[in-house]
Amino acid sequence: MIRTVVAITNEQLRSSVADILKRNGINVRMSCRTALEAIRSIRKMGGGVVICSSRLPDMTADDLSYELKGQAYLLVLGRPESLKFCDDEDIFKVPLPVHSDELCGSVRILLQLDERRDRAGVPERSDEDKEVIIEAKEYLMQHNEMTEEQAHRFLQKRSMETSTPMADVAKLVLFNAE
């Protein structure tokens, strides 16, 4: 089932992202320029993946993530300086410029996660898991001279590479730090 939405205000970028995905075998169900359009589409489809910019005309990516909590995965594309404003830990961030292979690989992983959640009804991250992730990011920032965004991306990337929940990756980072 096609459950991919591209929500980017800039028409040229939106079209370019949709074309890259399509050329790589990922069909886009809806291409829109506002967060409200994306929300309506995701709710109508019963879930999915939203590829968006950090700011849309009607809300930020953080606001969109909050509105779609548990219903969709968000992949936010943007310049590194704009991605730093995305605070929600459930948002996947990819800095621009991005190679088409990295973009498509990230979208495929999120589509797989969406499919699993759809089949199994994945629960929302617990407060304990959120705290462990914050601790691991703080450790990485202090000991590896990373920014918050770099630490988040490090945990996120390891999680996606190993098909391990991000909280478990964070626990391993803290365990190895001891």
N, C-alpha and C positions, 0 to 999 in steps of 0.2 A: 504494500500500500504506500502511495506517495504521501508523505507528511512533512514536506520541506517548504519553508516559507522564507523568502528573502525580503527583509524590511529595511531598506536603505533610502534615505531621502534623495541623495544624489543619483539622478536617473542614469548617468553614464556608468557609475560604479555598480549600481544595482543590476543593470543590464550585463555588465562585464562579469560579475559574480555568477549570475544565472547562466550565462553562456559557458563559462568555465565548468560549472557543475554539469550542465547538460552534455557538453563534449566528453565528460568523463563518466557518463552513465548515471548521473544523479539527477533525476527529474525534479523540477521545482513546481510545486502545486500552485503556489500563489506568490506573486511579486507585488509588493506594496511599498508605500512611502511613509505610512504612519504606524505607530504602535497599536492604535485601536483596530486598524485593519488586520494586523498580525494576530491580535488577541481573538478577534472574531473568527479568523481562519483556523487557528489552533483549536479553539473550543468546538467549532463545527466538525473538525476532523477527529476530535477526541485525543489530541496530543500531537507531538511532532518535534521538529527542530526548527528554530528560528535563527537565521543568519542576519545579523543587524549591525548597525553602527552604534557607537556609544551614546549618541543623542539623536533622537527623532524629533519631529516638530512638536509632538504632543506629550512626550515623556522621555526620560533617560532609560538606558538599558537596565539600570538597577530597578527602576519603577516597573519596567516591563517584566523583569524576572520575578518581582514580587507578585504582580498580577497573574503570572502564569505558573506560580510555584507548584511543582508536582505535576504539571500538565505538559511542559515542554522544556527542552534543553536549549540554552541560548549560546550561540557562538558569536562573539562580538568582534568585529573587524575595525581596526582604527590605527591611527598613528600612536606610537608609544605614549606620547604626552596626553592623549585623550583617553587611553585605556586606564591610566592611573586613577581616573575618577570612577571607575567601575569597582565598587566595594563589595558587591555581593559575591560570596565565595562559590556560589553555584553557577556563576557565569564563566564560560570558557572564553579566553581572550586570545586573539591572534593578531600580532602587529602587522601593519602594512608598511612596505610592500610585502606580499606573501607569494610564494611560489604556488602554482596551481596544484602540484602534488600534495603540498602540506595542507592547503585549503580542503581539497577533496578527501584526504586521509582523515582530517579532523571531523569533517561532516559525516563521513562513513562511520566513524567510531560513535558519534552522537546518535546517528540513526540506529545503530546496533543497540546502544543503551536504551533508546526510546522503545525499540521493539521488545527488549527484555522487560522494561518497566510495564509496557502494555500487556505482556503475557503474565507477569508475576505481580504487578502492583507494588513496585518498589517503594518502601516507606521513605519519608523525608529524613534528612540527616538529623541525628539527635543533638541535643545541646552539648553532650559530652564529646561527640565527634567534632563538633564545631570548635570547641575549646582546644582539643588536641591539634587540630589543623592550625589554629591561631598560634599555639605554642611552638609548633614546628616551624612555622613561617618566621616567628620572632627569633628562634634559634638560628635559622639560615641567614636571616638579616644581620644578626650580630656576629656570627662566626664565619660567614662566607662573603661578607660585604655585599649582600644582595639588597635590592630594593624590595618593597612589599610585593610589587608586581612580579619581579623575577622569582622570588620565593614561591609565590602562588603558582606561577607557570611551571617551576621545577616540580612541585608536588603533583600538579595536574598532569604534566607530561609523563612522569613516572607511573602515575595511576593508569593513564591510557595505554602506555606501552606494556604494562604487565597485567592489564585487566583486573586490577586490584582497587578496591575502594580507596578514595583519597585519604580517608581517616586512617586506614591501615598503613598506607605509605607514610603518613605523618607520624604514626606510632613507631615505625621502624627508624625514621630519622631521629626521633627522641631517644629510642632505645640505643642506637649506635652512638649517640652523643654521650651517654653515661659512662 
